[in-house]
Amino acid sequence: MSLLKVNFLGKELDNPFILASAPPTKDLESIIKGYKAGWAGVITKSVCENPLIDKTPRIAHIKYKGKIIASQNYEMGSIHEPEYWVSTVNEIKELYPDKLLYISLFGSQEVSEWINTARIFKNTKTDGFELNFSCPHADHEGKGYVIGQKPDLCSELTRAVKSVLVDDKKIIVKLTNSSYPNEGYIASKCIEAGADGISGINTIAGLCEINIDTLKPELNTGGMTTYGGMSGEIIRPFARASIANICKSIDYDKHQVSAMGGVSSDNNAMIEYILLGATTIQVCTEVMNKGYQVINDLIKNLESYLNRQGTVLKEIKGRGLDSITDWFSLNNIKRISKVDYDKCTKCYTCLSFCNYDAITKDEVGIIINDDECDGCGSCVSACNSNALKMIPKSQ
């Protein structure tokens, strides 16, 4: 476990894995289960000044060939009053003083609402607060991602919460992918206003499947549905873009980043986020679908990767950012596709992916017309046997 130790905003953690604000952190019992399983930290379910009762049902999954590729929910914040969380937080910190515990705060665009809620927790034993500016289905009263798309409002609310807290309480701001490509700018504004770190990206707004036979939504409450947050494998590309934007815009060593979005024991998302500058990794959907014990697989996979590479977390943190730039900075070398016949399996998948009629086939295999190839790279990416590669046209 020492291989995975990290320091997140002054808190020493045994590993970088944190339970995100969600159903797995909905109450005292759930949080204790998470700590016992081995999670290094917890962000409580979002605490509101005036809690709402959730709809039933509110969670569904999208499957492809029997595999869940995405989940959708229109779950709101905690159903518990702030006073419940005051006693809960203090009890948990008595039991697990070395574990990280942040309270997620959730409110409207009224500054006084955030101040009032934060003030309730001022003297609790929590390590800090995560300001939820990112929930994609909480646009009632202007909450969630409606706030996260407004830089000045994010800054104002951050400054307001910071003003009522004692110095040892940290603040991280949870940003939304819906502000792309301005996440970096908004992160900078929040840090100028007093935020200690940044997290993101929460789920992404979406709509569940419509059953073409019944003409009804697959996820519905009494026959009706609403827009909800999409999570799981499907949102990874969007999360990568946001985390990269954020980390390229701030000092991510000083103002550390907690990344989330499609993290699974079956993929490399956690490693990608660290390469993009994140210090900790938050997980939600994977826990909801597989249980708290999935932490064992996450730890095992990350340790295995580091051992294979002969490196440690701090050495790979941010290493992927140097390869990310704007479109105009990409070079203009003309490249074309070339086939390695020793690897080609003659599946001919590439033919349908070529939009320039540059690929044909004969008894030997595929033939690429160099003059017709535009170098788009689609065939290379589609090839399942790595038989195609891009080379400069002059070769």
N, C-alpha and C positions, 0 to 999 in steps of 0.2 A: 504493500500500500504506500510505502514511502515514495515510490516512484511517481505517484499521482498527487502528492501534496501540493497545494497551491495556497497563495495568500490572496484573498479577495477583499479588497478595501480594508485591510488591516486585520482580517479574520483568517486565522490559519485553519485550513480544511484538509481532511484526509484524502479527499478526491474532489474533482471539479464538478460533480454531479449534484444538481439541485432540483427538487420537485417544484415545478412551476405552479403558479396560482391557478387552481382548478379543483375539480371534485376530489382528487387524492389528497388535498390539503384543506378539506372543508370543515374540519373540527379537530378537537383535541385528540380523539382516538385515532383518527386517520394520520395525523402528523406523527404521533408516537409510532405507529406501524411503519411509517417511512424511515424514521430514524433507526428503529430496530433492524430494518432490512439493510441499512448501510448507506442511506443517502446522507450526504454531507451537509445539506442545507434544505430549507423549506421557505417558500413564499406562500403566505396564507391566501386562502380564497379572498377575493376582493371585498373589502369592508366598505359599506355604504352608510351614510348618515341615516337613510331611510331604506332598509332592506326590502327586496321584492320576493314574493313567493314564486318559485319556478313553475313553468308549464310542464305538463306530462302528456305524451312523451316529448323529449326535446333533443335526443341524440340518435343519430342513425349513421350508417356506414355505406360507402360506395365500393362495390366490388368489381374486379375484373378477373374473369376466369377463376372465380372462387376465392381470390385473394383480396383482402381489404386494402385499397390504395388510398383511401381518404375517409375522414370522418367529418360529420357536420353536427353542430350543436347551436342551439339558441339558449344556452344556459346563462343566467345572470350572475351577479355577485353573491356573496354570502347571504344566507337567509337569517343569519344571527345578527343581533344588535351589536354595536360597537362595545358595549359593556361586557358582553359575553367574551369578546376577544381580549379584553384587558385582563381578565382573570385567567383565561386560557394561556395567553402568552407568558404571563408570570409563572404559571404552573409548569409549563413546558421548559422554560429556561432554568427552573430549579432542578428539573430532572436531567436536562441535557445542556448544561452551560457551555460546552465546547462546540455545539452544533450551531450553524448559522440559522437565524430566524428573522425574516423580514415580514412586515405587515404590508399587504397590498391595499392601497387606498384607491377609492373609486368615487367619482363625484361628477356633478354637472359643471357648467362653465362659470358658476358663481364662486368667486374666490372665497367668500365667507364659509361656504360649505366645506371646502378643503381644510381651511384653518380650523374650523370647529371640530372636524373629525380627527385631524392630526393632534390637536391639543389634548384630546381624550387619552392619547397614548404617550404623551410627553414623558411621563415618569415610569413607563413600563420598562421591562428588561429586554425589549426587542433590540436587535442589532441595528435595525434601520427600517426604511420604508421603500416600497416600490410604487411609484405613481402610475396608475393604469390610464394611459392616454391612448389606448390602442384597441380596446374591444370593438370588433367590427359590427356587432349587432346591438349596440347600446346607444343608438342615436336618439332615443327618447331623452328629453331634457338636455340634449346636446352633449351626451357623455361619450366616453371611449374615443374611437378613432376620429370623431368630429373634432375633438380637442387636438388630437395628434397631428392634424393637418394644418394647424395654425401656430406658426413659430412663436409669435408674440404672446399668445395665450399660454402655450407650454412654458415659456419663460416666466410669465407672471405667476402661474400656479406653483411652479417650482420654487420661486423666490418666496412666495407666501408660506408654503409649508416649511421651508428651511428656517424662516423667521421665528417660528414658534417652537422649534426643537432645541434640545440641549446639544452641545457640541459633539458628543460621542455617538449620536444617532446619524447614520448614513442615509443618503437618498439616492436611489437609482430611478431613472425615468424609463418606463416601458413604451417604446415607440412602435409605430405601425408601418407596415409596408405600403399602406394607402397614401403615404406622403412622398413616395418615390417620385423623382430622384432627390428629394430634399431632406432625407433622413439625416445626412451628415450635418447640414446647416442647422437643423432643429436640435440635434444632439449638442452642437457647439453652443447654441443659445441657452440650452438648459444647463450646461456646465458653467457658463458665465453667470447664470442665475443662482448657482450654488449646488447643483447636482454633483454627486461624487462619482457616479457611474451611469451607464446606460444598459438597458436590456431591450430585447426585441427578437421576434417580431409580433408575437401573438398570432392568432389565426387570421385568415384572409376571408373577406366577405364573399359569400357564394349562395347559391340556391340549390336545394336538393333536387334529385331526379323526379321527373313527372312520369308516372306510370301511363304508358300509351294505351293500355287497355281500359283501365278504370278512369283515366283522365284526371286522376288525383295525385297530389304529391306523395312521394314515398314516406317522407317524414312529415307528419301532420298532427296537429292537436285539434281534435274534434272536426277533422276534415279540412282544416285550414293550416297553412304554413307561413313562414316568414323567412327573411334573409338571415343566414346564420354564419358562424365562423367555420371555415374549412381548415382541417388540420391533417397531419400525416405526411406520408411520402411525397404527395403531390405538390406540397408547398415549398419544398427544399430550394428550388432555383430562385424563388422570390426572396426567401430568407437570406440566401447567400448574397444576393445583390444588396440587400439592405445592410447586412452586417459589414460587408466590404465598404459601402459608402460611409457608414458610421466610423469605422476604424481608420479610414483614410482621412477623416476630417477632425479627429481628436487625438490627444495623447493617450492611447489605449493602455499604456503601462501605468500611468498615473490615475486616469479616470477609466477604470476597467469596465469591460463589456461582458455581459451575460447573454449568451446566444441561445436561440431555440428555433424550432421549425422543422418538423419531419425527422427528429432524432430517433433512431431505431437501433436495436441490437443487430439488425440485418444490413445496415448500411454504414457508410463512412461519414455521415453528417457531422458527428461530434468532432472528428479529426479535421474536417474541412473548416469548421467554425474556428477552431484553434489556429489553424493556418491563416485564417483571415483576421486574427487579432483578439479573439475572445479568450477570457480567462476561465470562465465557468460555463457550464452547459445546463440549460434548464430542459426538463422533460415533462410532458403531460400525457399526450395521447397514447404513447407506448405503455405507460403505466396503467392507464385506464383500460387498455385492451389486453395487457398481459400480466398485470399485477406488480406490486412493489418489488418483488424479487428479481425483476429484470435488471436491477442495478448490478447484479452479479455478472451478467453477460456484458454489460457496458464496461465495467471495470476490467474484466478479462480481455475484452477486445482492444481496449485502449492500451493496456499493459503489453499485450502481444505486439501491437503496432510499434510501440516505443522500443521494445526489446529487439524487434526485427530491424529497426532503423538505427539502433545503437545510439539513441538520443533521449532527451528529456523534454518535458512540456515547454519549459521556458526557451528552449533552443528552437522549437518549431513555431512558437507563437508569432503570428504575423508574417511568416515566411512567404505566404501565398499572395500578399498584397503587392509585391514588386512587379508581378506579372499582370496587374490589372491597371488599365489606362483608359483614356477616352478614344473614340473612334478615329479622330484626326491624328492621333499619335501612333496608330498601327502602321507598320511599314507597307510599302507599295510594291514589294517584290511579286512578280507574276508567278503563280504556281499552278501546276497541273497534276492530275492524278496518274499514278503509275502502278502497274500490277506486278505482284511477285507470284509467278506461276507455281512456285514450290508450295505456296500456302493456299492458293486458290482451290476451292472445293467444287467449282462450277455450279454453284447454287443459283447464280445469275440474279440474285436479289438486287444487285447494283443497277441493273438495266432500268428498272422502273423508277429508280431514284434520280436518274440523270435527266435533267430538264433541257439539255442542250444537244441531245441525240449524238453524244460523243462516244457512247459505248455500244458496241455490237458484239456478236458471238459467232464462233465457228467451232470446228471439231477440237481445236486446241483449248479453247476457253474464251474469255472475253478479250476484246480488242478495244483499246482506247485511242481515239483519234486526237492527237495532240493539238491539231489546229482547231478542232471543234470544242475541246475541253475548256470551260470558262474558269476552272479552278474553284468552284463554289464549295467543294468538300463534302457535299451530301453523300456521295457514294462511299467515301472513305469512312464516314461515321456509321453508315448502314451496314457495312461489311462485317459479318460475324466471325470471319477467320483471320482478320488483320492482314489480308492479302493486298490491300490498297494503301498507298501513302501519298502524301503531297510532296512534290519536289519542285525546285525552281525550273521554269520552262526552258532555260538555256541548257540544262543537263540532258 
